[in-house]
């Protein structure tokens, strides 16, 4: 059994909407409780499973009360040649994008997360995860849309490749989802990497997608936009890490709904399982853009009026078990 309990108090002041202070769940990481395990079947083969449900630590409610396990519900078989998993699973885009960001793809400070729109996980998914070969790993998967006609309506296809060697990490992931008529009309790509040099680690993250404002359950196509983020973290002591980042979102629809963000943050480990964190940030929207500060848990953000900005700050605690 395992889990993450993450609760924070956040302040946002959104142009045209005003100030808001609230306690929320999932600032750095979404809160969850899960059960996972494996069984040795002999001959180098093992069975694996993961059942994981999202929770809201500020209220005790389930993230999605309609599901018994809203985050993961899969079973698989693995060997020295890799692992195949079947069931509801996290998208490789969700698993990877936090590695491109000093804020780990969470908190108000992660512009890469605030300005990107993608499916976090898929039902009816079949995935393959490769072993590590000379620093390279890759994954590939298909999510079956479950529609009778056409047979590939709402199917999603995802894949990733990563390279890790010493201080260098590089990765790219891509997903495409068919529309209700079976045609591909939403595409999402993350790419980036990190490099550690002594106590300093530099990060670069890139996102491009055409599902801005879309509903992935019905697959409504939006307009392409790109997000760029450069961030860094410096470890002053084994317990204290200070981070900062700048990001820019470029609208490719011709409407120039661009945005940018500057963020600072600090993370302090009380132990190997308990972490305190805090961030301050300023997000600026242009023209009709309405990007907001999202954090990592499911919240209703304090979304500014069109073209207005948001100032934010938060302080939180995370415990893992």
Residue frames relative to the residue before (quaternion, step in Angstrom):
aa qw qx qy qz dx dy dz
X 1.0000 0.0000 0.0000 0.0000 0.00 0.00 0.00
X 0.0205 0.7978 -0.5994 0.0609 3.58 -1.01 0.82
X 0.0861 0.8123 -0.5761 0.0302 3.55 -1.26 0.13
X 0.2281 -0.7116 0.6418 0.1724 3.49 -1.45 0.12
X 0.0846 -0.7660 0.6366 0.0274 3.56 -0.90 1.02
X 0.0574 0.8153 -0.5602 0.1347 3.56 -0.41 1.28
X 0.0889 0.7937 -0.5911 0.1130 3.56 -0.58 1.20
X 0.0110 0.8087 -0.5870 0.0365 3.57 -0.98 0.82
X 0.3080 -0.6755 0.6244 0.2428 3.52 -1.39 0.24
X 0.0650 -0.8311 0.5521 -0.0163 3.55 -0.66 1.11
X 0.1654 -0.7578 0.6247 0.0902 3.53 -1.16 0.76
X 0.0472 0.7784 -0.6248 0.0380 3.58 -0.92 0.91
X 0.0996 -0.7520 0.6488 0.0596 3.53 -1.16 0.74
X 0.0747 -0.8372 0.5412 -0.0245 3.55 -0.22 1.33
X 0.5127 -0.6644 0.4570 0.2946 3.56 -0.88 1.00
X 0.8144 0.2140 -0.1888 0.5052 3.55 -0.84 1.01
X 0.7426 0.3638 -0.2173 0.5187 3.62 1.27 -0.21
X 0.4683 -0.6941 0.4358 0.3301 3.60 1.08 -0.62
X 0.6637 -0.5269 0.3823 0.3685 3.53 -1.38 -0.03
X 0.0432 -0.7789 0.6257 0.0020 3.52 -1.24 0.63
X 0.0393 -0.7666 0.6407 0.0172 3.57 -0.99 0.87
X 0.1418 0.8039 -0.5590 0.1456 3.56 -0.75 1.03
X 0.3885 -0.6527 0.5884 0.2772 3.52 -1.28 0.49
X 0.0102 -0.8087 0.5861 -0.0484 3.56 -0.86 1.02
X 0.4219 -0.6696 0.5500 0.2668 3.53 -1.35 0.28
X 0.8301 0.2790 -0.1782 0.4488 3.56 -1.08 0.73
X 0.1423 0.8059 -0.5609 0.1248 3.58 0.60 1.06
X 0.7697 0.2764 -0.1382 0.5586 3.56 0.80 -1.06
X 0.7859 0.0013 0.0348 0.6174 3.58 0.95 -0.95
X 0.5275 -0.6180 0.4747 0.3383 3.56 -1.06 0.71
X 0.4492 -0.6917 0.4951 0.2731 3.58 -0.90 0.92
X 0.1122 0.7957 -0.5846 0.1119 3.54 -1.04 0.84
X 0.1612 -0.7257 0.6554 0.1334 3.53 -1.39 0.32
X 0.0549 0.8300 -0.5504 0.0717 3.57 -0.87 0.93
X 0.2395 -0.7113 0.6379 0.1728 3.48 -1.42 0.21
X 0.0982 0.7895 -0.6007 0.0787 3.57 -0.80 0.97
X 0.0983 0.8042 -0.5812 0.0759 3.54 -1.19 0.46
X 0.2140 -0.7537 0.6046 0.1435 3.52 -1.36 -0.01
X 0.1836 -0.7587 0.6164 0.1034 3.53 -1.29 0.47
X 0.3794 -0.7093 0.5526 0.2180 3.56 -0.91 0.98
X 0.1774 -0.8133 0.5503 0.0650 3.57 -0.58 1.19
X 0.5549 -0.6028 0.3961 0.4146 3.59 1.27 -0.05
X 0.7946 0.3104 -0.2254 0.4707 3.52 -1.25 0.40
X 0.6483 -0.5384 0.3160 0.4358 3.59 1.17 0.48
X 0.5996 0.5477 -0.3547 0.4634 3.60 1.28 0.18
X 0.0067 -0.7945 0.6071 -0.0079 3.56 -1.02 0.78
X 0.3607 -0.6981 0.5772 0.2222 3.55 -1.20 0.67
X 0.0962 -0.7942 0.5994 0.0275 3.57 -1.06 0.79
X 0.0067 0.7875 -0.6161 -0.0139 3.56 -1.25 0.42
X 0.0390 -0.7721 0.6332 0.0374 3.54 -1.32 0.38
X 0.0211 -0.7570 0.6528 -0.0194 3.56 -0.89 1.06
X 0.0942 0.8243 -0.5416 0.1352 3.59 -0.44 1.20
X 0.0926 -0.8048 0.5859 0.0215 3.55 -0.86 1.01
X 0.3964 -0.7126 0.5320 0.2282 3.56 -1.02 0.84
X 0.0753 -0.7915 0.6061 0.0227 3.56 -1.04 0.82
X 0.3427 -0.6946 0.5911 0.2253 3.55 -1.33 0.38
X 0.2918 -0.8109 0.4818 0.1587 3.56 -0.28 1.25
X 0.6129 0.5532 -0.3671 0.4284 3.62 1.15 -0.34
X 0.7953 0.2431 -0.1310 0.5397 3.60 1.20 -0.43
X 0.4496 -0.6928 0.4523 0.3368 3.60 1.19 -0.44
X 0.5132 0.6560 -0.4143 0.3670 3.58 1.27 -0.03
X 0.5360 -0.5751 0.4976 0.3665 3.54 -1.30 0.31
X 0.5729 -0.5879 0.4394 0.3647 3.57 -1.09 0.69
X 0.7741 0.0340 -0.0021 0.6321 3.56 1.01 -0.86
X 0.2489 -0.8209 0.4938 0.1423 3.63 -0.10 1.22
X 0.5958 0.5705 -0.3751 0.4228 3.62 1.23 -0.15
X 0.7318 0.3756 -0.2176 0.5255 3.60 1.26 -0.25
X 0.4631 -0.6648 0.5101 0.2886 3.58 -1.07 0.74
X 0.7755 0.0634 -0.0157 0.6280 3.58 1.10 -0.79
X 0.1668 -0.8607 0.4770 0.0624 3.54 0.07 1.34
X 0.7261 0.4516 -0.2486 0.4550 3.62 1.13 -0.53
X 0.8033 -0.0793 0.0794 0.5849 3.60 0.87 -0.90
X 0.1426 0.7479 -0.6426 0.0858 3.55 -1.13 0.72
X 0.3644 0.7428 -0.4780 0.2950 3.57 0.27 1.27
X 0.1722 -0.7390 0.6407 0.1172 3.52 -1.37 0.38
X 0.0023 -0.8381 0.5440 -0.0398 3.59 -0.99 0.74
X 0.3145 -0.6974 0.6074 0.2140 3.50 -1.44 0.04
X 0.0373 -0.8197 0.5714 -0.0113 3.56 -0.91 0.94
X 0.0137 -0.7671 0.6414 0.0023 3.52 -1.30 0.46
X 0.7339 -0.3757 0.3008 0.4793 3.58 -1.25 -0.26
X 0.6673 0.5034 -0.2923 0.4646 3.61 1.23 -0.33
X 0.7201 -0.3943 0.2435 0.5164 3.58 1.28 0.07
X 0.4042 -0.7069 0.5352 0.2245 3.54 -1.32 -0.17
X 0.1841 -0.7470 0.6309 0.1005 3.56 -1.13 0.81
X 0.0806 -0.8024 0.5913 0.0067 3.56 -0.87 1.01
X 0.1468 -0.7840 0.6012 0.0482 3.56 -1.13 0.79
X 0.6615 0.5072 -0.3802 0.4008 3.57 -0.90 0.94
X 0.7224 -0.3789 0.3197 0.4821 3.56 -1.26 -0.40
X 0.0594 0.8258 -0.5488 0.1160 3.56 -0.62 1.16
X 0.5764 -0.5530 0.4753 0.3689 3.53 -1.32 0.45
X 0.4774 -0.6374 0.5229 0.3039 3.54 -1.14 0.69
X 0.5454 -0.6098 0.4597 0.3455 3.56 -1.07 0.67
X 0.5584 0.5869 -0.3924 0.4356 3.62 1.18 -0.42
X 0.6574 0.4946 -0.3045 0.4801 3.58 1.00 -0.82
X 0.6813 0.5024 -0.2903 0.4463 3.57 0.91 -0.91
X 0.7422 0.4493 -0.2270 0.4424 3.59 1.04 -0.76
X 0.6652 0.5763 -0.3540 0.3163 3.61 0.75 -0.96
X 0.6119 0.5651 -0.3559 0.4238 3.60 1.12 -0.49
X 0.6044 0.5652 -0.3524 0.4372 3.59 1.23 -0.34
X 0.6516 0.5107 -0.3062 0.4699 3.59 1.30 -0.22
X 0.7162 0.4588 -0.1596 0.5011 3.54 1.32 -0.09
X 0.4640 -0.6870 0.4861 0.2766 3.61 -0.85 0.95
X 0.6757 0.4609 -0.2804 0.5024 3.60 1.25 -0.43
X 0.4539 -0.7322 0.4065 0.3042 3.60 1.34 0.28
X 0.6334 -0.5580 0.3357 0.4180 3.57 1.10 0.64
X 0.6868 0.4318 -0.2831 0.5115 3.58 1.22 0.42
X 0.7025 0.4287 -0.3860 0.4168 3.56 -1.43 0.04
X 0.6658 -0.4750 0.3878 0.4252 3.55 -1.31 0.16
X 0.6358 0.6063 -0.3165 0.3578 3.58 1.16 -0.63
X 0.6285 0.5500 -0.3405 0.4319 3.60 1.19 -0.37
X 0.2110 -0.7904 0.5645 0.1104 3.58 -0.18 1.25
X 0.5714 0.5889 -0.3835 0.4240 3.60 1.10 -0.59
X 0.6927 0.4315 -0.2662 0.5129 3.58 1.06 -0.73
X 0.6509 0.5466 -0.3258 0.4141 3.61 0.91 -0.90
X 0.7917 0.3575 -0.1531 0.4710 3.58 0.95 -0.90
X 0.6405 0.5059 -0.3425 0.4653 3.63 1.21 0.12
X 0.1697 -0.7681 0.6127 0.0767 3.55 -1.17 0.70
X 0.2584 0.7621 -0.5531 0.2156 3.59 -0.59 1.12
X 0.5696 -0.5812 0.4539 0.3631 3.56 -1.27 0.34
X 0.3809 -0.7431 0.5059 0.2163 3.59 -0.72 1.06
X 0.8016 -0.0574 0.0813 0.5895 3.60 1.02 -0.78
X 0.2771 -0.7683 0.5644 0.1198 3.53 -1.29 0.48
X 0.4139 -0.6550 0.5713 0.2707 3.56 -1.26 0.55
X 0.8385 0.2451 -0.1397 0.4662 3.57 -1.38 0.15
X 0.3705 0.7757 -0.4364 0.2658 3.57 1.03 0.76
X 0.1484 -0.7393 0.6526 0.0741 3.53 -1.16 0.82
X 0.0523 0.8191 -0.5676 0.0647 3.60 -0.60 1.10
X 0.1908 -0.7302 0.6421 0.1347 3.51 -1.33 0.50
X 0.1074 -0.7742 0.6232 0.0249 3.57 -0.96 1.00
X 0.3287 -0.7859 0.4965 0.1668 3.55 -0.58 1.17
X 0.5160 -0.5725 0.5085 0.3839 3.57 -1.27 0.19
X 0.5905 -0.5527 0.4441 0.3854 3.56 -1.31 0.15
X 0.0089 -0.7838 0.6199 -0.0362 3.56 -0.79 1.10
X 0.8345 -0.1688 0.0626 0.5208 3.58 -0.41 1.28
X 0.7537 -0.3832 0.1964 0.4966 3.57 1.04 0.80
X 0.6596 0.4976 -0.3043 0.4740 3.60 1.26 -0.27
X 0.0305 0.7436 -0.6678 -0.0075 3.54 -1.19 0.71
X 0.0361 -0.7970 0.6018 0.0356 3.58 -1.16 0.50
X 0.1433 -0.7665 0.6185 0.0965 3.52 -1.31 0.35
X 0.0374 -0.7706 0.6358 0.0236 3.54 -1.27 0.48
X 0.0920 0.8185 -0.5611 0.0826 3.55 -0.98 0.80
X 0.1659 -0.7486 0.6308 0.1190 3.51 -1.34 0.37
X 0.1951 -0.7499 0.6230 0.1071 3.53 -1.04 0.88
X 0.3164 -0.7647 0.5349 0.1703 3.57 -0.67 1.12
X 0.4326 -0.7557 0.4380 0.2233 3.55 -0.62 1.17
X 0.3871 -0.7671 0.4434 0.2551 3.57 1.21 -0.40
X 0.5065 0.6389 -0.4283 0.3897 3.58 1.22 0.39
X 0.4858 -0.6930 0.4536 0.2792 3.57 -1.01 0.80
X 0.8086 -0.0252 0.0388 0.5866 3.60 1.04 -0.69
X 0.4900 -0.3358 -0.7857 0.1728 1.48 -1.36 2.08
X 0.6687 -0.5612 0.3086 0.3777 3.57 -1.14 0.60
X 0.7407 0.3839 -0.2332 0.4997 3.61 1.13 -0.51
X 0.3269 0.7516 -0.5128 0.2555 3.60 1.18 0.36
X 0.8451 0.1019 -0.1429 0.5049 3.56 -0.96 1.01
X 0.3554 0.7006 -0.5283 0.3221 3.60 1.17 0.37
X 0.1503 -0.7683 0.6150 0.0943 3.58 -1.14 0.68
X 0.1496 -0.7795 0.6063 0.0494 3.55 -1.07 0.83
X 0.0026 -0.8213 0.5672 -0.0617 3.58 -0.63 1.13
X 0.0653 0.7931 -0.6039 0.0463 3.54 -1.19 0.56
X 0.0401 -0.7968 0.6027 0.0126 3.56 -1.21 0.46
X 0.0606 -0.7512 0.6525 0.0792 3.52 -1.35 0.35
X 0.0727 -0.8061 0.5872 -0.0104 3.56 -0.94 0.96
X 0.1076 -0.7661 0.6293 0.0743 3.54 -1.27 0.52
X 0.0297 0.7896 -0.6097 0.0623 3.55 -0.79 1.06
X 0.2127 0.7566 -0.5942 0.1709 3.56 -0.65 1.11
X 0.8289 -0.0614 -0.0035 0.5559 3.57 -0.50 1.19
X 0.8290 -0.2018 0.1431 0.5016 3.62 -0.85 -0.91
X 0.6528 0.5436 -0.3008 0.4335 3.61 1.25 -0.24
X 0.0116 0.7627 -0.6466 0.0124 3.54 -1.06 0.90
X 0.0109 0.7783 -0.6270 0.0320 3.57 -0.98 0.94
X 0.1041 0.8118 -0.5706 0.0670 3.57 -1.06 0.65
X 0.0337 -0.7615 0.6459 0.0423 3.53 -1.32 0.43
X 0.0071 -0.7842 0.6204 -0.0073 3.58 -1.03 0.80
X 0.0772 -0.8021 0.5921 -0.0085 3.55 -1.11 0.74
X 0.0296 -0.7866 0.6168 0.0008 3.56 -1.12 0.75
X 0.0420 -0.7647 0.6426 0.0253 3.53 -1.16 0.72
X 0.0986 -0.7989 0.5920 0.0391 3.55 -1.00 0.85
X 0.4322 -0.6925 0.5220 0.2472 3.54 -0.95 0.94
X 0.4602 -0.6494 0.5281 0.2959 3.52 -1.25 0.47
X 0.7326 -0.4165 0.3041 0.4443 3.55 -1.32 -0.03
X 0.6891 0.4456 -0.2801 0.4981 3.57 1.23 -0.42
X 0.6135 -0.5868 0.3340 0.4096 3.59 1.28 0.20
X 0.5885 0.5708 -0.3780 0.4301 3.60 1.23 -0.11
X 0.4745 -0.6534 0.5051 0.3046 3.58 -1.09 0.71
X 0.1172 0.8226 -0.5516 0.0725 3.59 -0.68 1.00
X 0.7269 0.2806 -0.2880 0.5568 3.63 1.14 0.24
X 0.0201 -0.7928 0.6075 -0.0454 3.55 -0.92 0.99
X 0.0412 -0.8013 0.5962 -0.0262 3.56 -0.98 0.90
X 0.0030 -0.7958 0.6051 -0.0231 3.57 -0.96 0.90
X 0.0701 -0.7375 0.6695 0.0544 3.53 -1.15 0.83
X 0.0842 0.7764 -0.6224 0.0528 3.57 -1.10 0.71
X 0.3363 0.7451 -0.5359 0.2112 3.56 -1.15 0.51
X 0.1465 -0.7916 0.5860 0.0924 3.51 -1.23 -0.39
X 0.2459 -0.7406 0.6007 0.1734 3.51 -1.37 -0.15
X 0.0907 -0.7745 0.6229 0.0620 3.54 -1.27 0.43
X 0.2164 -0.7856 0.5709 0.1001 3.56 -0.77 1.07
X 0.0092 -0.7787 0.6258 -0.0434 3.53 -0.87 1.08
X 0.8017 -0.1348 0.0411 0.5809 3.55 -0.07 1.29
X 0.8135 -0.1964 0.1753 0.5186 3.57 -0.81 -1.04
X 0.6551 0.5061 -0.2956 0.4767 3.59 1.30 -0.22
X 0.0546 -0.7638 0.6419 0.0399 3.56 -1.10 0.80
X 0.2039 -0.7764 0.5904 0.0844 3.56 -0.86 1.07
X 0.1160 -0.7935 0.5965 0.0313 3.57 -1.09 0.78
X 0.0285 -0.7555 0.6524 0.0527 3.52 -1.24 0.61
X 0.0214 -0.8083 0.5882 -0.0142 3.57 -0.88 0.96
X 0.0712 -0.7847 0.6158 0.0052 3.54 -1.09 0.81
X 0.0369 -0.7782 0.6269 -0.0023 3.55 -1.07 0.86
X 0.0510 0.7592 -0.6488 0.0033 3.55 -1.15 0.66
X 0.1721 0.7927 -0.5679 0.1398 3.56 -0.79 1.00
X 0.2865 -0.7548 0.5632 0.1761 3.54 -1.22 0.48
X 0.5776 0.5866 -0.3841 0.4180 3.57 1.18 0.49
X 0.2005 0.7907 -0.5470 0.1880 3.58 1.06 0.69
X 0.8406 0.1103 -0.1137 0.5180 3.55 -0.69 1.11
X 0.5167 0.6591 -0.4208 0.3487 3.61 1.22 0.11
X 0.3702 -0.6628 0.5971 0.2592 3.53 -1.36 0.26
X 0.3154 -0.7982 0.4765 0.1906 3.60 -0.30 1.20
X 0.5665 0.5898 -0.3983 0.4153 3.61 1.19 -0.30
X 0.7677 0.2703 -0.1633 0.5577 3.56 1.13 -0.62
X 0.3539 -0.7907 0.4449 0.2271 3.54 1.39 -0.09
X 0.1920 0.7655 -0.5778 0.2082 3.55 0.48 1.26
X 0.3750 -0.7609 0.4885 0.2043 3.54 -0.58 1.16
X 0.1864 -0.7698 0.6024 0.0985 3.53 -1.10 0.81
X 0.6327 -0.5056 0.4104 0.4191 3.56 -1.16 -0.64
X 0.5598 -0.6093 0.4456 0.3417 3.55 -1.10 0.69
X 0.1242 0.7385 -0.6622 0.0253 3.52 -1.21 0.67
X 0.2686 -0.7570 0.5812 0.1305 3.53 -1.23 0.61
X 0.1541 -0.7751 0.6091 0.0666 3.54 -1.14 0.74
X 0.0775 -0.7775 0.6238 0.0193 3.56 -0.97 0.93
X 0.0450 0.8029 -0.5933 0.0363 3.58 -0.92 0.85
X 0.0862 -0.7525 0.6520 0.0360 3.55 -1.03 0.91
X 0.1050 0.8018 -0.5777 0.1113 3.58 -0.72 1.06
X 0.1238 -0.7861 0.6033 0.0530 3.54 -1.28 0.33
X 0.1377 -0.7743 0.6114 0.0882 3.53 -1.26 0.51
X 0.1232 -0.7858 0.6033 0.0581 3.58 -1.01 0.82
X 0.2527 -0.7751 0.5649 0.1271 3.56 -0.78 1.07
X 0.2452 -0.7987 0.5376 0.1142 3.57 -0.31 1.30
X 0.7705 0.0147 0.0159 0.6371 3.56 1.09 -0.82
X 0.6826 -0.4576 0.3330 0.4624 3.63 -1.17 0.13
X 0.7255 0.4299 -0.2454 0.4782 3.60 1.14 -0.58
X 0.7748 0.3667 -0.1682 0.4867 3.61 1.05 -0.75
X 0.0126 0.7753 -0.6293 0.0523 3.54 -0.89 1.07
X 0.1409 -0.7846 0.6017 0.0499 3.57 -0.84 1.05
X 0.0908 -0.8208 0.5639 -0.0054 3.60 -0.86 0.97
X 0.0116 -0.7802 0.6250 0.0223 3.53 -1.30 0.40
X 0.0224 0.8207 -0.5701 0.0298 3.57 -1.13 0.49
X 0.1539 -0.7375 0.6473 0.1156 3.51 -1.36 0.43
X 0.0185 -0.8142 0.5801 -0.0142 3.56 -1.02 0.76
X 0.1280 -0.7812 0.6092 0.0464 3.53 -1.26 0.53
X 0.1533 -0.7705 0.6146 0.0708 3.57 -0.97 0.93
X 0.1275 -0.8035 0.5808 0.0282 3.56 -0.78 1.08
X 0.3173 -0.7514 0.5581 0.1526 3.53 -0.74 1.14
X 0.2104 -0.8037 0.5488 0.0927 3.57 -0.77 1.06
X 0.5075 0.6721 -0.4141 0.3455 3.60 1.24 0.14
X 0.5534 -0.6095 0.3942 0.4084 3.59 1.28 -0.23
X 0.6061 0.5726 -0.3545 0.4233 3.59 1.26 -0.12
X 0.3444 -0.7850 0.4554 0.2404 3.59 1.34 -0.10
X 0.2886 0.7409 -0.5417 0.2726 3.56 0.96 0.93
X 0.1181 0.8328 -0.5209 0.1454 3.55 0.57 1.24
X 0.0751 -0.7914 0.6056 0.0357 3.56 -1.30 0.29
X 0.0750 -0.7870 0.6097 0.0574 3.55 -1.28 0.32
X 0.1107 -0.7943 0.5952 0.0503 3.57 -1.23 0.44
X 0.1294 -0.7354 0.6602 0.0814 3.53 -1.24 0.70
X 0.0084 -0.8297 0.5543 -0.0652 3.58 -0.76 1.07
X 0.0727 -0.7485 0.6566 0.0577 3.52 -1.29 0.59
X 0.0663 0.8137 -0.5747 0.0562 3.56 -1.08 0.65
X 0.1532 -0.7651 0.6169 0.1029 3.54 -1.33 0.27
X 0.1281 -0.7722 0.6207 0.0443 3.53 -1.13 0.80
X 0.0286 -0.8085 0.5873 -0.0235 3.59 -0.78 1.05
X 0.2698 -0.7844 0.5444 0.1245 3.57 -0.65 1.18
X 0.2724 -0.7499 0.5850 0.1455 3.56 -0.70 1.10
X 0.7532 -0.0678 0.0530 0.6521 3.55 1.28 -0.57
X 0.6883 -0.4559 0.3288 0.4586 3.59 -1.21 -0.11
X 0.7397 0.3934 -0.2299 0.4952 3.61 1.22 -0.27
X 0.7580 0.3507 -0.1814 0.5192 3.60 1.17 -0.45
X 0.0397 -0.8201 0.5665 -0.0710 3.54 -0.73 1.17
X 0.2007 -0.7309 0.6387 0.1325 3.54 -1.11 0.83
X 0.0148 0.8081 -0.5887 0.0137 3.61 -1.03 0.70
X 0.0037 -0.7836 0.6212 0.0031 3.52 -1.26 0.52
X 0.0524 -0.7981 0.6001 0.0116 3.59 -1.11 0.66
X 0.0804 -0.7285 0.6716 0.1082 3.52 -1.38 0.33
X 0.0598 0.8210 -0.5599 0.0940 3.60 -0.96 0.81
X 0.1545 -0.7452 0.6401 0.1058 3.48 -1.37 0.41
X 0.0938 -0.7864 0.6104 0.0092 3.55 -0.74 1.15
X 0.1287 -0.7991 0.5865 0.0291 3.58 -0.84 1.05
X 0.1671 -0.7780 0.6007 0.0779 3.58 -0.85 1.01
X 0.2080 -0.7667 0.5960 0.1170 3.54 -1.23 0.59
X 0.8354 0.1342 -0.1270 0.5177 3.56 -1.17 0.69
X 0.8229 -0.2409 0.1593 0.4893 3.63 -0.62 -1.03
X 0.3926 0.7378 -0.4768 0.2725 3.62 1.22 0.15
X 0.0827 -0.7967 0.5984 0.0190 3.58 -1.11 0.78
X 0.1605 0.7973 -0.5628 0.1476 3.61 0.92 0.81
X 0.1467 -0.7930 0.5899 0.0406 3.56 -1.12 0.79
X 0.5417 -0.5781 0.4894 0.3645 3.56 -1.35 0.13
X 0.1932 -0.8696 0.4532 0.0335 3.54 -0.41 1.30
X 0.1848 -0.7550 0.5842 0.2337 3.61 0.97 -0.90
X 0.6203 -0.5907 0.3845 0.3442 3.62 -1.16 -0.40
X 0.6482 0.5071 -0.3362 0.4580 3.58 1.18 -0.32
X 0.5879 -0.5700 0.4238 0.3872 3.59 -1.22 0.29
X 0.1583 0.7821 -0.5827 0.1538 3.59 -0.39 1.25
X 0.4153 -0.6142 0.5819 0.3343 3.50 -1.37 0.09
X 0.2815 -0.8147 0.4755 0.1760 3.61 -0.16 1.21
X 0.4958 -0.5998 0.5341 0.3303 3.52 -1.33 0.38
X 0.0779 -0.8543 0.5139 -0.0031 3.55 0.33 1.33
X 0.3888 -0.7412 0.4930 0.2375 3.61 -0.72 1.00
X 0.6098 -0.5002 0.4488 0.4201 3.53 -1.33 0.11
X 0.6984 -0.4811 0.3231 0.4200 3.57 -1.23 0.46
X 0.8424 0.1652 -0.1487 0.4909 3.54 -0.85 1.07
X 0.5978 0.5625 -0.3589 0.4445 3.60 1.29 0.00
X 0.4427 -0.7176 0.4845 0.2332 3.57 -1.23 0.48
X 0.2884 -0.7265 0.5951 0.1865 3.54 -1.39 -0.01
X 0.1442 -0.7397 0.6508 0.0919 3.55 -1.06 0.85
X 0.0139 0.8375 -0.5441 0.0488 3.57 -0.85 0.91
X 0.0040 -0.7543 0.6560 0.0263 3.52 -1.38 0.32
X 0.0275 0.7992 -0.5998 0.0290 3.55 -1.12 0.62
X 0.0707 -0.7542 0.6495 0.0651 3.51 -1.31 0.45
X 0.0640 0.8338 -0.5376 0.1082 3.55 -0.77 1.03
X 0.2826 -0.7234 0.6047 0.1764 3.50 -1.42 0.15
X 0.0769 -0.7868 0.6119 0.0235 3.55 -1.04 0.82
X 0.0556 -0.7786 0.6250 0.0108 3.54 -0.98 0.96
X 0.1439 -0.7851 0.5994 0.0607 3.57 -0.88 0.98
X 0.0045 -0.7955 0.6059 -0.0017 3.57 -1.09 0.69
